[in-house]
Amino acid sequence: MRDVQQWYNERWKKLMSTYTEAANGTFPYITSRAYGIFANVLQPDKQEIRPFQTVRSSALCHLQVLVQPPLRRAVFIATEINENPGQSITNAAEALATQLVAAFDIEPEQLRFIEHYTLESDDGSDDISYDEVTFDWQGRQARNPQRRRLQPSEITELTVIE
C-alpha cells in the first residue's frame, strides 16, 4: 500500500505545479443532529417522545483548497483525520460543504468537493480513496450528497476545473 501512496504523492506534485494552493491545514466545522425519541435509561422498554432536540458538535478535517487563476472556482479536498472528535467528513458532508461556501465566500457552483481517506484515516479501511461529492443546493445550503469514487486514472485529473 505504501507504493500506492507514493504514486499518489508523485501525481499530486505534478498537479500542484499548475494550481495555486489557497489553503492547507486543519478546518473546524460544526455538525448538528436532530433527535425526536429518547429512551428512558432506567426503563429501556419505555420510550419518551419529546420535541426534536438539536445537538451541535465540533469536528475537524484536513482541508486543502486549490484554485486555478484567474477562475474563482476551487477544488476543496477534505481529508479525514484521526484527531477528528466529531462526525466524519462523509457523515457531515452537507454541513461541511455549506460551511466551506460561507467561509471562502464562493458561490455553490464554484465548489468542487472531494472526500479523501488516507491509510492513516481512522475509518477502519486499509485503502486510499478519493470520492467526488456533488450536492443539490437550496440557496447556499448543501443537500442530498451524491458520491462517485474516483479511479486511480482520474486522480491525475483531480483538479481539472470544467
Residue, then its C-alpha position, 0 to 999 in steps of 0.5 A: m500500500r505504501d507504493v500506492q501512496q507514493w504514486y499518489n504523492e508523485r501525481w499530486k506534485k505534478l498537479m500542484s505545479t499548475y494550481t495555486e494552493a489557497a489553503n492547507g491545514t486543519f478546518p473546524y466545522i460544526t455538525s448538528r443532529a436532530y433527535g425526536i425519541f429518547a429512551n428512558v435509561l432506567q426503563p429501556d422498554k419505555q420510550e419518551i417522545r419529546p420535541f426534536q432536540t438539536v445537538r451541535s458538535s465540533a469536528l475537524c478535517h484536513l482541508q486543502v483548497l486549490v484554485q486555478p487563476p484567474l477562475r474563482r472556482a476551487v477544488f476543496i479536498a477534505t481529508e479525514i483525520n484521526e484527531n477528528p472528535g466529531q462526525s466524519i467528513t462523509n457523515a457531515a458532508e452537507a454541513l461541511a460543504t455549506q460551511l466551506v461556501a460561507a467561509f471562502d465566500i464562493e458561490p455553490e457552483q464554484l465548489r468542487f468537493i472531494e472526500h479523501y481517506t488516507l491509510e492513516s484515516d481512522d475509518g477502519s479501511d486499509d485503502i486510499s480513496y478519493d470520492e467526488v461529492t456533488f450536492d443539490w443546493q437550496g440557496r447556499q445550503a448543501r443537500n442530498p450528497q451524491r458520491r462517485r469514487l474516483q479511479p486511480s486514472e482520474i486522480t491525475e485529473l483531480t483538479v481539472i476545473e470544467 
